Amino acid sequence: MEAPNGLIVYHYPFSPYARRVIWYLQLRGLSYAECMQPHIMPRPDLSALGISYRRIPVMAMGRDVYCDTRLMLRKLEERFPQGALGATGGEQRAIQRLLDRWITDGGVFMRAASSMPPSLPILQDPKFLNDRRDFVGRAWSKEAIEQGRPESIVAMRDAFDLLESTLLADGREWILKTEAPSLGDIEAIWPFDWLVDMDGALPGEVISEKQFPKVFGWIQRFRGRLRRAQAQAQGSGSKAVKVDGEAAAKVICGASFAESGGKIDAAEPLGLALGTEVEVWPIDSGSSHHDKGRLVSLTWDEVVLATRADKWEAEIHVHFPRWGFRVARASASASAKM
Ligand SMILES: N[C@@H](CCC(=O)N[C@@H](CS)C(=O)NCC(=O)O)C(=O)O
């Protein structure tokens, strides 16, 4: 079997981060394969590839594997430039990048996650709560969510207001005044869409269509476009191909590398040489999962290491962005401070 466009996305359906990538692929009409994962650890399909990174989604392109949706979207734009969704103009590009930073690093997603109603069925499952405690590295209980929720609702109201009173204030259809949804819309919409869809998350007297008609209208338009793209994919027989972990690993290990690697800047401040054994891990969440391997490439915005999928006797290149990640010599990382 071959993966359509050489792409396999590892994800689970209710992951809001995964939706960023899935929506991107759907809006572009790019076919792909998907390997569905459990929503809690362990994920043997990924560890079989020599990957410790625990966040979802993960995307393979040939024998290269990409971690973090910010890197995935960048790579998809580069790999499939015809019909790319990213802004090309200076200010539009700036807004697109700032939206990406605002939503993830500016805390909008964290506030959205802590606006979940404690009555949500998944929050009744002790296995899920324990798993997420390991993920965020602190207490994650129904009580803690209940206690923090009022503050998060206020923060989310502020985020809705920011969009309503600035970017969407002039009545534009899409966030960057484009004809159709662009990468800027994907960068901004996902935590808002996620909460609007979640029963009991948003108190109607604080955040609803009444107070924020433009944001709610934008979400509805975006969903309409997605439905259209999904129906088109269905009609043309190019919907996602489901693969199991074994089949996905075989495809990846038998593919050629999508990128050549071997890049490092002479002025790189970490002073690491290509070929050194290094560790890489995210510094915001899932930080106890370190990937180890030989340094294959280190540029200003990306680090690549080689890991092994022992069962298939294959080397795989795993890519991470530099932003939000730490890279250290393997032996020194045990003492590196978070
Ligand atoms: N910055 C990462 C964040 C990914 C992330 O936090 N994903 C969530 C799912 S929406 C996750 O991995 N949760 C823990 C898990 O599923 O193990 C990205 O852009 O990919």
PDBQT file of the ligand as one rigid body, heavy atoms in Angstrom, charges set to zero:
ROOT
HETATM    1  N1  LIG A 401       1.955  22.465  20.166  1.00  0.00    +0.000 N 
HETATM    2  C1  LIG A 401       1.439  21.148  19.876  1.00  0.00    +0.000 C 
HETATM    3  C2  LIG A 401       0.340  20.800  20.860  1.00  0.00    +0.000 C 
HETATM    4  C3  LIG A 401      -0.320  19.447  20.612  1.00  0.00    +0.000 C 
HETATM    5  C4  LIG A 401      -1.216  19.018  21.774  1.00  0.00    +0.000 C 
HETATM    6  O1  LIG A 401      -1.142  19.544  22.894  1.00  0.00    +0.000 OA
HETATM    7  N2  LIG A 401      -2.100  18.057  21.504  1.00  0.00    +0.000 N 
HETATM    8  C5  LIG A 401      -2.954  17.511  22.524  1.00  0.00    +0.000 C 
HETATM    9  C6  LIG A 401      -4.208  16.936  21.888  1.00  0.00    +0.000 C 
HETATM   10  S1  LIG A 401      -5.259  18.182  21.269  1.00  0.00    +0.000 SA
HETATM   11  C7  LIG A 401      -2.281  16.354  23.189  1.00  0.00    +0.000 C 
HETATM   12  O2  LIG A 401      -1.322  15.831  22.668  1.00  0.00    +0.000 OA
HETATM   13  N3  LIG A 401      -2.793  15.944  24.364  1.00  0.00    +0.000 N 
HETATM   14  C8  LIG A 401      -2.204  14.882  25.084  1.00  0.00    +0.000 C 
HETATM   15  C9  LIG A 401      -2.319  13.567  24.394  1.00  0.00    +0.000 C 
HETATM   16  O3  LIG A 401      -3.211  13.368  23.565  1.00  0.00    +0.000 OA
HETATM   17  O4  LIG A 401      -1.511  12.691  24.696  1.00  0.00    +0.000 OA
HETATM   18  C10 LIG A 401       0.984  21.114  18.429  1.00  0.00    +0.000 C 
HETATM   19  O5  LIG A 401       0.788  22.183  17.841  1.00  0.00    +0.000 OA
HETATM   20  O6  LIG A 401       0.910  20.027  17.834  1.00  0.00    +0.000 OA
ENDROOT
TORSDOF 0
